[in-house]
Amino acid sequence: MNIVVLTSSRADYGIYLPLLKKLKSDTFFNLKIVAFGTHLSEKYGRTMDQIVSDGFEIDTKIETLPEGDSPEDISNAMGITIQKFSHFWAIEKKQIDLILCLGDRSEMFAAISASIPFNIPVAHLHGGETTLGAIDNAMRHSITCMSKIHFTSTEKNARRVEQILNSKTGVYNVGALSLDNLKDIKLLNVAEFKEKFGIELKNPVLVTFHPETVDYEKNEEYVNELITALNTIDKQILITMPNADTMGNLVRERLLSFAANKDHVFTVESLGTQGYFSAIEHCEFMIGNSSSGIIEAASFGKYVINIGSRQEGREIGENVMHCSIKTEYILDLIHQIKDRPRLNKENIYGDGNAADKVIEILKKF
């Protein structure tokens, strides 16, 4: 089976990783990887290099990153992505049995949209999820409508996909792929993390905050509220940089400015899958609006303060606490964490065997 895997960011590649390893090692599959989006950008860490260092070959690189981060820039980039992928699909369509895609970003929506006139079957990971504070919600559900096979992360999400399609055909709840990484990746200890990233972890607060893309005009207010809260806590802080979303540059600049000349605050563009999971393992708790706080953090037994509405609508475990992006609400939850019970590391998003389930289903297809 000739499978083309689309990856546009460090985040989706990290989720794909356990499945990519199994696809590569199984002679039933002929794996081809197409890297686009932030993977090719020096600004965002040139994360395609991580794909190569992990032993994979990138068969095609497609430049699609927007020049700026305004709504017009994002929309223009979607149009450019459709044009470039339409050319790619026209050349490659006879050599492709299946396109494998993940998630909900605008560039992924554009790439899949371009494939539809060519009638190439699409398999979609993480459909059915809901994120009310991001335009990703519309992108994800649209990709669901354009796909033939659906691998969801929970049973509830599988039911939602069936509702969107008005059909149960091709819908499979396999769990979250990213949890498979926890079985396969050796986490770094504190000394190894320092050697690799130059940061000596001291039970930090791990912060991953992305712009909200529905009420994007409020992102300046939101990042200021977050920074005010972070500025009042006496803890080491490790911040990972935001995605290439609407007003992402403003959020990035404010976070970098906050961290400047502070010995206890560190910023990292990309930790990679191993580094990021190691940071979760060694952190005290997490703050932000990343899906990693919703999906992976429970498996580490870590509390998450999920701020704003970017992830609103996703299923959550007992470790996740929601609040508005207001300084006083964030600080109130920070103070509550020390009195909360120890978590048991149970995770509603699966058992870490999603890749094997996907492989089994694809072979039947």
Secondary structure, 3 states (H helix, E strand, C coil): CEEEEEECCHHHHHHHHHHHHHHHHCCCCEEEEEEEHHHHCCCCCCCHHHHHHCCCCEEEEECCCCCCCCHHHHHHHHHHHHHHHHHHHHHHHHHCCEEEEECCCHHHHHHHHHHHHHCCCEEEECCCCCCCCCCHHHHHHHHHHCCCEEEECCHHHHHHHHHHHCCCCCEEECCCHHHHHHHHCCCCCHHHHHHHHCCCCCCCEEEECCCCCCCHHHHHHHHHHHHHHHCCCCCCEEEECCCCCCCHHHHHHHHHHHHCCCCCEEEECCCHHHHHHHHHHHCCEEEECCHHHHHCHHHHCCCEEEECCCCCCCCCCCCEEEECCCHHHHHHHHHHHCCCCCCCCCCCCCCCCHHHHHHHHHHHC
